[in-house]
Amino acid sequence: MISKKEHSAPAGKWLLGFVFTALCLGGLATQAAETFYKWVDEDGNTHFGTRPPNGVKSTAIQPKTGHSEPVDYSHMTPEQQSAQSSSAQAEAQKDPERCEAARQNAEVLGRGGRVREPTDDGSFRYLSEEEKADRLQQAQEAIEQSC
């Protein structure tokens, strides 16, 4: 009688996948902390790169993201904090990129004709008239909010 072996993922494959993922994530972290160089070419154009150019004076730059130090709001009264939060929300709603995208969408949807969108499998499908009307309304609301 021949016995069947049960097939399960060997521990080695799991460990290999874990090590691969850890190396990839570690590489991203070291890339984020990488030193960049800034230099100006003979035409006066400023360039940035991860390696300094040969024969050109360059400056090493350590990029920083976000706040370098925590922000302390304890000196503000609750009314000031609320006012700052409200103005920050109003400012956050004014998004030039979203505004431009919404205007372009509204222009395309307002032209009439067929409008298509990509599907998950990479093909395209055409929007119905109801979908186009809904999308146009969404675009106009985004314009009001973001422009």
Backbone as CSV, one residue per row, in Angstrom:
resi,resn,N_x,N_y,N_z,CA_x,CA_y,CA_z,C_x,C_y,C_z
1,MET,0.831,-1.180,0.000,0.000,0.000,0.000,0.876,1.245,0.000
2,ILE,0.552,2.200,-0.856,1.310,3.440,-0.960,0.636,4.477,-0.081
3,SER,1.425,5.151,0.731,0.867,6.180,1.609,1.023,7.546,0.954
4,LYS,0.039,8.360,1.189,0.098,9.735,0.678,0.741,10.623,1.718
5,LYS,1.616,11.480,1.286,2.211,12.460,2.193,1.299,13.675,2.247
6,GLU,1.144,14.177,3.421,0.366,15.409,3.533,1.251,16.564,3.086
7,HIS,0.680,17.422,2.271,1.428,18.581,1.787,1.109,19.780,2.650
8,SER,2.110,20.331,3.236,1.966,21.575,3.983,3.157,22.442,3.644
9,ALA,2.995,23.722,3.835,4.079,24.645,3.530,5.234,24.384,4.492
10,PRO,6.395,24.069,3.963,7.537,23.836,4.848,7.875,25.091,5.626
11,ALA,8.397,24.864,6.804,8.771,25.996,7.660,9.837,26.845,6.983
12,GLY,10.652,26.229,6.153,11.710,26.978,5.464,11.157,28.030,4.525
13,LYS,10.066,27.718,3.813,9.463,28.697,2.906,8.877,29.865,3.680
14,TRP,8.241,29.546,4.801,7.675,30.609,5.645,8.777,31.504,6.166
15,LEU,9.866,30.881,6.636,10.985,31.656,7.173,11.625,32.492,6.073
16,LEU,11.749,31.916,4.879,12.336,32.643,3.757,11.485,33.862,3.404
17,GLY,10.156,33.681,3.398,9.269,34.812,3.130,9.390,35.892,4.184
18,PHE,9.503,35.498,5.439,9.655,36.458,6.532,10.960,37.232,6.397
19,VAL,12.051,36.525,6.116,13.359,37.181,5.972,13.340,38.139,4.789
20,PHE,12.735,37.731,3.673,12.649,38.583,2.495,11.880,39.866,2.812
21,THR,10.747,39.730,3.490,9.936,40.895,3.857,10.720,41.822,4.780
22,ALA,11.404,41.247,5.760,12.188,42.062,6.697,13.293,42.819,5.972
23,LEU,13.951,42.167,5.024,15.015,42.839,4.267,14.458,43.976,3.418
24,CYS,13.299,43.748,2.810,12.685,44.803,1.995,12.307,46.001,2.853
25,LEU,11.682,45.749,3.979,11.292,46.854,4.858,12.511,47.559,5.427
26,GLY,13.535,46.808,5.757,14.766,47.415,6.256,15.431,48.279,5.204
27,GLY,15.361,47.830,3.946,15.926,48.615,2.852,15.200,49.928,2.668
28,LEU,13.875,49.923,2.857,13.111,51.163,2.753,13.500,52.131,3.857
29,ALA,13.718,51.615,5.056,14.083,52.482,6.178,15.450,53.111,5.950
30,THR,16.400,52.334,5.445,17.722,52.909,5.216,17.697,53.883,4.051
31,GLN,16.837,53.617,3.062,16.723,54.534,1.941,16.143,55.866,2.402
32,ALA,15.180,55.842,3.317,14.568,57.072,3.797,15.569,57.925,4.552
33,ALA,16.549,57.288,5.219,17.527,58.025,6.010,18.779,58.336,5.206
34,GLU,18.750,58.078,3.921,19.901,58.251,3.061,20.291,59.733,2.937
35,THR,21.564,59.972,2.688,22.056,61.323,2.468,21.897,61.674,0.995
36,PHE,21.413,62.865,0.738,21.263,63.346,-0.622,22.251,64.485,-0.844
37,TYR,22.549,64.735,-2.105,23.493,65.782,-2.465,22.824,66.791,-3.391
38,LYS,23.218,68.043,-3.232,22.680,69.138,-4.028,23.846,69.819,-4.722
39,TRP,23.684,70.117,-6.013,24.714,70.835,-6.743,24.091,71.642,-7.860
40,VAL,24.856,72.605,-8.360,24.402,73.474,-9.445,25.315,73.230,-10.637
41,ASP,24.716,72.965,-11.807,25.521,72.707,-12.996,25.981,74.010,-13.632
42,GLU,26.719,73.897,-14.727,27.290,75.083,-15.372,26.235,76.005,-15.972
43,ASP,25.012,75.491,-16.191,23.927,76.313,-16.718,23.112,76.974,-15.615
44,GLY,23.490,76.730,-14.342,22.775,77.331,-13.229,21.591,76.513,-12.741
45,ASN,21.401,75.287,-13.253,20.302,74.423,-12.826,20.690,73.660,-11.567
46,THR,19.804,73.625,-10.592,20.054,72.901,-9.347,19.625,71.455,-9.520
47,HIS,20.479,70.540,-9.043,20.206,69.106,-9.129,20.315,68.485,-7.748
48,PHE,19.609,67.362,-7.563,19.670,66.586,-6.340,19.938,65.138,-6.721
49,GLY,20.707,64.433,-5.901,20.978,63.028,-6.188,21.495,62.303,-4.965
50,THR,21.586,60.978,-5.083,22.074,60.169,-3.970,23.581,60.017,-3.992
51,ARG,24.217,60.391,-5.098,25.674,60.351,-5.188,26.180,61.708,-5.649
52,PRO,27.249,62.189,-5.044,27.761,63.483,-5.490,28.398,63.354,-6.872
53,PRO,28.272,64.378,-7.709,28.870,64.319,-9.046,30.384,64.507,-8.970
54,ASN,31.082,63.985,-9.956,32.535,64.156,-10.018,32.873,65.526,-10.575
55,GLY,33.799,66.189,-9.964,34.295,67.453,-10.472,33.394,68.651,-10.245
56,VAL,32.334,68.509,-9.464,31.424,69.609,-9.194,31.246,69.710,-7.690
57,LYS,31.293,70.931,-7.161,31.105,71.118,-5.729,29.648,70.812,-5.372
58,SER,29.457,69.952,-4.355,28.108,69.585,-3.939,27.984,69.716,-2.426
59,THR,26.749,69.803,-1.954,26.452,69.931,-0.533,25.642,68.727,-0.091
60,ALA,26.051,68.084,1.020,25.299,66.952,1.558,24.056,67.473,2.276
61,ILE,22.927,66.797,2.065,21.652,67.207,2.659,21.050,66.008,3.373
62,GLN,20.599,66.198,4.603,19.853,65.177,5.338,18.388,65.573,5.294
63,PRO,17.553,64.887,4.515,16.146,65.265,4.442,15.429,65.006,5.758
64,LYS,14.486,65.868,6.071,13.679,65.729,7.279,12.214,65.756,6.863
65,THR,11.409,65.003,7.580,9.989,64.979,7.281,9.201,65.292,8.530
66,GLY,8.038,65.894,8.370,7.159,66.169,9.506,7.753,67.181,10.456
67,HIS,7.239,67.187,11.681,7.758,68.074,12.707,9.054,67.510,13.248
68,SER,10.052,68.354,13.432,11.288,67.880,14.021,11.151,67.767,15.534
69,GLU,10.255,68.519,16.116,9.992,68.464,17.543,8.486,68.425,17.760
70,PRO,8.047,67.825,18.877,6.606,67.825,19.151,6.079,69.255,19.310
71,VAL,4.847,69.470,18.891,4.219,70.776,18.997,3.446,70.828,20.310
72,ASP,3.649,71.890,21.084,2.996,72.042,22.380,1.865,73.060,22.250
73,TYR,0.632,72.609,22.474,-0.527,73.474,22.392,-1.072,73.826,23.776
74,SER,-0.334,73.502,24.832,-0.854,73.705,26.186,-1.013,75.187,26.535
75,HIS,-0.294,76.074,25.881,-0.384,77.505,26.177,-1.642,78.150,25.594
76,MET,-2.380,77.420,24.756,-3.567,77.969,24.122,-4.814,77.654,24.953
77,THR,-5.739,78.589,24.934,-7.019,78.358,25.604,-7.842,77.408,24.732
78,PRO,-8.854,76.753,25.284,-9.688,75.863,24.472,-10.325,76.578,23.278
79,GLU,-10.682,77.867,23.450,-11.271,78.611,22.338,-10.254,78.806,21.206
80,GLN,-9.001,79.089,21.582,-7.965,79.265,20.574,-7.681,77.952,19.851
81,GLN,-7.666,76.868,20.625,-7.433,75.563,20.018,-8.557,75.224,19.039
82,SER,-9.789,75.536,19.441,-10.934,75.275,18.574,-10.863,76.125,17.308
83,ALA,-10.502,77.402,17.471,-10.401,78.298,16.320,-9.293,77.836,15.374
84,GLN,-8.161,77.401,15.948,-7.061,76.928,15.112,-7.473,75.655,14.383
85,SER,-8.178,74.783,15.066,-8.641,73.545,14.450,-9.614,73.846,13.314
86,SER,-10.528,74.798,13.524,-11.498,75.153,12.488,-10.813,75.741,11.271
87,SER,-9.847,76.639,11.502,-9.153,77.243,10.368,-8.288,76.213,9.657
88,ALA,-7.719,75.268,10.398,-6.919,74.216,9.773,-7.808,73.310,8.921
89,GLN,-9.019,73.018,9.411,-9.939,72.196,8.628,-10.371,72.924,7.363
90,ALA,-10.655,74.209,7.477,-11.053,74.988,6.305,-9.914,75.030,5.294
91,GLU,-8.688,75.203,5.777,-7.529,75.248,4.895,-7.290,73.880,4.269
92,ALA,-7.492,72.817,5.050,-7.280,71.470,4.535,-8.275,71.149,3.429
93,GLN,-9.462,71.728,3.498,-10.469,71.461,2.481,-10.110,72.125,1.159
94,LYS,-9.347,73.196,1.190,-8.917,73.864,-0.035,-7.701,73.108,-0.570
95,ASP,-7.961,72.178,-1.463,-6.930,71.303,-1.996,-6.802,71.549,-3.499
96,PRO,-5.737,72.223,-3.928,-5.603,72.573,-5.346,-5.582,71.357,-6.269
97,GLU,-4.958,70.250,-5.838,-4.899,69.060,-6.684,-6.286,68.449,-6.849
98,ARG,-7.023,68.347,-5.741,-8.377,67.795,-5.800,-9.269,68.723,-6.631
99,CYS,-9.076,70.019,-6.466,-9.850,71.009,-7.218,-9.638,70.813,-8.717
100,GLU,-8.404,70.713,-9.135,-8.101,70.561,-10.559,-8.659,69.249,-11.094
101,ALA,-8.507,68.163,-10.331,-9.037,66.866,-10.768,-10.556,66.922,-10.890
102,ALA,-11.213,67.557,-9.928,-12.677,67.664,-9.965,-13.125,68.504,-11.161
103,ARG,-12.405,69.580,-11.463,-12.759,70.408,-12.624,-12.600,69.642,-13.926
104,GLN,-11.522,68.858,-14.027,-11.318,68.057,-15.231,-12.417,67.005,-15.369
105,ASN,-12.755,66.353,-14.247,-13.831,65.351,-14.283,-15.152,65.987,-14.706
106,ALA,-15.460,67.154,-14.136,-16.712,67.835,-14.477,-16.731,68.204,-15.951
107,GLU,-15.583,68.636,-16.476,-15.520,69.000,-17.892,-15.789,67.791,-18.781
108,VAL,-15.146,66.652,-18.470,-15.337,65.443,-19.268,-16.776,64.952,-19.170
109,LEU,-17.311,64.937,-17.954,-18.678,64.448,-17.755,-19.720,65.376,-18.370
110,GLY,-19.428,66.668,-18.429,-20.373,67.637,-18.960,-20.410,67.702,-20.475
111,ARG,-19.444,67.124,-21.149,-19.389,67.167,-22.606,-20.478,66.333,-23.262
112,GLY,-20.989,65.353,-22.547,-21.887,64.400,-23.183,-21.053,63.302,-23.804
113,GLY,-21.692,62.359,-24.410,-20.937,61.264,-25.004,-20.645,60.176,-23.986
114,ARG,-19.920,59.171,-24.431,-19.644,58.016,-23.590,-18.412,58.258,-22.734
115,VAL,-18.492,57.805,-21.483,-17.374,57.928,-20.548,-17.080,56.537,-20.018
116,ARG,-15.818,56.133,-20.038,-15.468,54.810,-19.555,-14.524,54.925,-18.357
117,GLU,-14.506,53.827,-17.554,-13.613,53.771,-16.408,-12.994,52.382,-16.350
118,PRO,-11.778,52.268,-15.796,-11.132,50.957,-15.720,-11.789,50.082,-14.652
119,THR,-11.761,48.784,-14.883,-12.274,47.813,-13.914,-11.092,47.141,-13.225
120,ASP,-11.384,46.295,-12.256,-10.325,45.627,-11.498,-9.472,44.706,-12.360
121,ASP,-10.056,44.134,-13.413,-9.295,43.198,-14.247,-8.521,43.894,-15.374
122,GLY,-8.539,45.230,-15.409,-7.780,45.976,-16.404,-8.571,46.348,-17.647
123,SER,-9.781,45.834,-17.783,-10.618,46.218,-18.918,-11.362,47.510,-18.564
124,PHE,-12.200,47.963,-19.477,-12.949,49.197,-19.244,-14.439,48.917,-19.325
125,ARG,-15.222,49.741,-18.629,-16.677,49.683,-18.736,-17.179,51.105,-18.916
126,TYR,-18.318,51.232,-19.622,-18.892,52.546,-19.872,-19.903,52.881,-18.782
127,LEU,-19.916,54.154,-18.362,-20.858,54.615,-17.345,-22.238,54.813,-17.956
128,SER,-23.270,54.482,-17.182,-24.639,54.747,-17.612,-24.921,56.241,-17.447
129,GLU,-26.025,56.697,-17.993,-26.392,58.115,-17.861,-26.591,58.494,-16.392
130,GLU,-27.188,57.589,-15.597,-27.390,57.872,-14.166,-26.058,57.984,-13.444
131,GLU,-25.127,57.074,-13.781,-23.801,57.121,-13.159,-23.067,58.405,-13.540
132,LYS,-23.193,58.809,-14.802,-22.545,60.051,-15.230,-23.127,61.247,-14.483
133,ALA,-24.446,61.269,-14.285,-25.081,62.374,-13.556,-24.613,62.391,-12.098
134,ASP,-24.521,61.213,-11.474,-24.034,61.133,-10.091,-22.585,61.609,-9.994
135,ARG,-21.760,61.166,-10.931,-20.343,61.559,-10.913,-20.187,63.061,-11.147
136,LEU,-21.016,63.621,-12.017,-20.966,65.061,-12.265,-21.334,65.829,-11.003
137,GLN,-22.359,65.368,-10.297,-22.754,66.014,-9.040,-21.634,65.903,-8.012
138,GLN,-20.985,64.745,-7.918,-19.865,64.566,-6.988,-18.716,65.514,-7.345
139,ALA,-18.439,65.647,-8.626,-17.370,66.539,-9.073,-17.690,67.983,-8.715
140,GLN,-18.940,68.392,-8.896,-19.316,69.776,-8.575,-19.228,70.020,-7.061
141,GLU,-19.598,69.025,-6.249,-19.460,69.173,-4.791,-17.987,69.265,-4.405
142,ALA,-17.136,68.481,-5.052,-15.694,68.535,-4.765,-15.125,69.886,-5.158
143,ILE,-15.621,70.464,-6.255,-15.175,71.802,-6.669,-15.550,72.829,-5.619
144,GLU,-16.782,72.747,-5.118,-17.238,73.703,-4.079,-16.386,73.586,-2.814
145,GLN,-16.015,72.374,-2.448,-15.257,72.150,-1.234,-13.775,72.481,-1.382
146,SER,-13.207,72.177,-2.527,-11.744,72.215,-2.670,-11.199,73.426,-3.408
147,CYS,-12.057,74.164,-4.089,-11.540,75.289,-4.897,-11.714,76.618,-4.191
